[in-house]
Amino acid sequence: MIDMTEDISARCVICKEGETSGHFVTDPSLDMIKSIKVYALKRVELGELELKPLADYMTSLSDGELSLVRYHSSCRKTIVYKQLTERAAKRSCSLLDMTFPRKVGRLSTSSDRS
């Protein structure tokens, strides 16, 4: 987690590295930053708890503070990649199916037996 006393625009909000590794986006739009927050929250809801610190941190920031957030383009892609979110949703559904197994076969009715 980023230390709040540190300048939040000096490091990638996702990997915590500075400008030296990867393409560092220094002037992102607020919509791009908010998409990281939205996707991180969604994936946490789907059970990807490793993104919880990021989601919690970004949720705690005001819009003014969010506008100062910086990231590497490759790091952002790992969060907002739609197929990863879809896979998490499928895993979440399969876990529900395991918890509440479906019954196999036809339902029997008492009127069929004479």
TAMOGI-V971238 format. One record per pair of residues at least 24 apart in sequence whose ideal C-beta (glycine too) atoms are under 10 Angstrom apart, sorted by sequence separation. I is the first residue (numbers start at 1). GAP is how many residues later the second one is. D is the distance in Angstrom with one decimal. If there is no record, write none. Layout:
i->{I;I}
gap->{GAP;GAP}
d->{D;D}
This chain:
i->{13;34;37;55;33;54;14;13;51;33;51;34;37;33;36;48;34;37;30;33;34;36;30;33;33;34;36;30;33;43;48;14;30;32;33;39;42;43;48;51;28;29;33;42;46;28;30;32;36;39;40;46;48;14;27;36;39;40;46;48;13;28;32;35;38;39;43;46;47;28;37;38;39;43;46;47;27;28;33;36;39;42;45;46;48;13;14;25;26;32;35;36;43;44;45;46;47;48;13;25;26;28;35;39;43;46;47;24;25;39;42;43;46;24;25;42;45;46;13;23;24;25;28;32;47;8;22;23;24;43;46;22;23;25;2;19;21;22;23;24;25;1;2;18;22;23;1;4;8;13;19;21;22;23;18;21;1;2;13;14;17;1;4;13;14;15;4;8;12;13;14;15;8;9;10;11;12;13;14;17;9;11;12;13;15;16;8;9;10;11;12;14;15;4;7;8;9;11;12;14;8;12;13;14;7;12;13;14;15;12;14;14;13;2}
gap->{24;24;24;24;25;25;26;27;27;28;28;29;29;30;30;31;32;32;33;33;33;33;34;34;35;35;35;36;36;36;36;37;37;37;37;37;37;37;37;37;38;38;38;38;38;39;39;39;39;39;39;39;39;40;40;40;40;40;40;40;41;41;41;41;41;41;41;41;41;42;42;42;42;42;42;42;43;43;43;43;43;43;43;43;43;44;44;44;44;44;44;44;44;44;44;44;44;44;45;45;45;45;45;45;45;45;45;46;46;46;46;46;46;47;47;47;47;47;48;48;48;48;48;48;48;49;49;49;49;49;49;50;50;50;51;51;51;51;51;51;51;52;52;52;52;52;53;53;53;53;53;53;53;53;54;54;55;55;55;55;55;56;56;56;56;56;57;57;57;57;57;57;58;58;58;58;58;58;58;58;59;59;59;59;59;59;60;60;60;60;60;60;60;61;61;61;61;61;61;61;62;62;62;62;63;63;63;63;63;64;64;65;66;67}
d->{9.5;8.6;8.3;9.6;8.0;7.5;8.8;9.8;9.7;9.1;7.2;8.6;7.4;9.4;9.3;9.9;6.8;9.0;6.8;5.2;9.9;7.9;9.8;7.1;9.1;9.7;6.8;6.4;5.0;7.5;8.4;9.2;5.5;9.5;8.8;9.1;9.8;9.6;8.9;9.6;9.8;9.1;7.7;9.8;9.8;8.7;9.2;8.5;8.8;9.8;5.7;7.2;9.6;6.3;10.0;5.8;5.2;8.8;9.6;5.4;7.1;7.5;9.6;8.0;9.5;4.6;7.2;9.0;6.5;7.0;9.2;8.3;8.3;5.9;3.9;9.5;8.7;6.9;8.9;5.3;8.6;6.0;8.9;5.6;8.8;7.4;9.8;9.6;6.2;7.3;8.3;6.4;9.7;9.4;9.5;9.2;6.7;9.3;7.0;6.3;9.8;9.1;5.4;8.6;5.3;7.3;5.4;6.5;5.7;6.3;8.1;9.1;4.6;7.7;7.0;8.7;8.3;9.3;9.3;9.7;5.7;5.6;8.3;8.8;7.2;9.4;9.4;6.1;8.1;9.9;9.7;3.9;4.7;9.3;9.5;8.4;6.9;7.1;6.8;9.5;7.4;5.3;9.7;9.5;5.0;9.6;8.5;9.2;8.1;9.4;8.8;9.1;7.1;10.0;9.8;9.4;8.3;6.6;9.7;9.6;7.2;5.9;9.0;4.9;9.9;8.2;9.6;6.9;9.1;6.8;5.5;6.5;9.3;9.3;9.7;9.7;6.4;5.3;7.1;8.4;4.7;7.1;4.9;9.5;8.9;9.6;5.2;7.2;7.5;9.1;4.8;9.3;5.0;9.3;8.0;6.0;5.0;9.8;9.8;3.9;7.6;9.5;8.1;6.9;9.7;5.4;9.1;9.9;9.0;8.8;7.3;6.4;9.7;9.3}
